[in-house]
């Protein structure tokens, strides 16, 4: 019985490892290469949908397509900044900025762009 429990623990731990290294879209990114603009848009949209699911954003943000995606350089280095427009959102919070590393990992999201 003890051997069975240990085997099941090893199996479940191994099955969870790929998800632990997945990016915001749920797919793993190669840490050797950077993503392109199209991938940045897809990954950022997945981030927005996750934030809606976690009730961090209003449901009106779900399913919106990225308006723009651009590489910008900050003190810590370059990042993708992907913007979303939501005319249904309250004034002052109609533009959402999603920040990703060049490899596609989620950094932050806000309404200020900073």
C-alpha positions as CSV (number, residue, x, y, z in Angstrom):
1,X,0.0,0.0,0.0
2,X,2.8,2.4,0.9
3,X,4.5,1.7,-2.5
4,X,1.2,2.5,-4.3
5,X,0.9,5.8,-2.5
6,X,4.5,6.8,-3.3
7,X,4.0,5.8,-6.9
8,X,0.8,7.9,-7.2
9,X,2.5,10.9,-5.6
10,X,5.4,10.7,-8.1
11,X,2.9,10.3,-11.0
12,X,0.8,13.4,-10.0
13,X,3.9,15.5,-9.3
14,X,5.4,14.6,-12.7
15,X,2.0,15.4,-14.4
16,X,1.9,18.9,-12.8
17,X,5.4,19.9,-13.8
18,X,4.6,21.1,-17.4
19,X,1.8,23.3,-16.1
20,X,4.2,24.9,-13.6
21,X,6.3,26.2,-16.5
22,X,3.4,27.3,-18.7
23,X,3.0,30.9,-19.7
24,X,-0.1,32.9,-19.3
25,X,-1.8,31.2,-22.2
26,X,-1.3,27.8,-20.5
27,X,1.4,26.9,-23.1
28,X,5.0,26.6,-22.3
29,X,7.4,29.1,-23.9
30,X,10.9,28.3,-24.9
31,X,13.1,30.2,-22.6
32,X,15.7,30.3,-25.3
33,X,13.6,32.4,-27.7
34,X,11.5,35.5,-27.6
35,X,7.9,35.6,-28.7
36,X,6.7,37.7,-31.6
37,X,3.9,40.3,-31.7
38,X,1.2,37.9,-32.6
39,X,2.1,35.6,-29.7
40,X,2.3,38.6,-27.3
41,X,-1.3,39.5,-28.3
42,X,-2.5,36.0,-27.7
43,X,-0.8,35.6,-24.4
44,X,-1.9,39.0,-23.2
45,X,-5.6,38.1,-24.1
46,X,-5.2,34.9,-22.1
47,X,-4.0,37.0,-19.2
48,X,-7.0,39.3,-19.4
49,X,-9.4,36.3,-19.5
50,X,-7.7,34.9,-16.4
51,X,-8.0,38.2,-14.6
52,X,-11.7,38.2,-15.4
53,X,-12.0,34.7,-14.1
54,X,-10.3,35.7,-10.9
55,X,-12.7,38.7,-10.6
56,X,-9.8,41.2,-10.9
57,X,-11.4,42.7,-14.0
58,X,-15.0,43.3,-14.9
59,X,-16.5,40.5,-17.1
60,X,-16.9,43.0,-20.0
61,X,-13.1,42.6,-20.6
62,X,-13.4,38.9,-21.4
63,X,-12.7,37.9,-25.0
64,X,-11.5,41.3,-26.1
65,X,-8.8,41.3,-28.8
66,X,-5.6,43.3,-28.3
67,X,-5.6,46.8,-29.7
68,X,-1.8,47.2,-29.9
69,X,1.3,45.4,-29.0
70,X,4.7,47.0,-28.8
71,X,8.1,46.4,-27.2
72,X,9.1,49.1,-24.8
73,X,12.2,49.5,-22.7
74,X,12.0,50.2,-19.0
75,X,14.6,50.4,-16.2
76,X,14.5,46.6,-15.8
77,X,14.8,46.1,-19.6
78,X,12.5,45.5,-22.6
79,X,9.0,44.2,-22.3
80,X,5.9,43.7,-24.4
81,X,3.2,46.1,-23.7
82,X,-0.2,45.0,-25.0
83,X,-3.2,47.3,-24.8
84,X,-6.9,46.5,-24.8
85,X,-9.7,49.0,-25.3
86,X,-13.1,48.5,-23.6
87,X,-15.7,51.2,-24.3
88,X,-18.0,49.5,-21.8
89,X,-15.6,50.1,-18.9
90,X,-15.9,53.0,-16.6
91,X,-14.2,56.3,-17.7
92,X,-10.6,56.4,-16.9
93,X,-10.3,52.6,-17.0
94,X,-11.1,52.0,-20.7
95,X,-7.5,51.2,-21.7
96,X,-5.8,48.2,-20.1
97,X,-2.1,47.6,-20.4
98,X,-0.7,44.1,-20.0
99,X,3.0,43.8,-19.6
100,X,4.9,40.6,-20.6
101,X,8.5,39.6,-20.7
102,X,9.9,39.2,-24.2
103,X,9.5,35.4,-23.6
104,X,5.8,35.9,-22.9
105,X,5.7,35.6,-19.2
106,X,3.1,37.8,-17.4
107,X,4.6,40.7,-15.5
108,X,1.7,43.1,-14.6
109,X,-1.5,44.7,-15.8
110,X,-2.9,48.2,-15.1
111,X,-4.8,51.1,-16.4
112,X,-1.9,53.6,-16.3
113,X,0.6,52.1,-18.7
114,X,3.4,52.6,-16.3
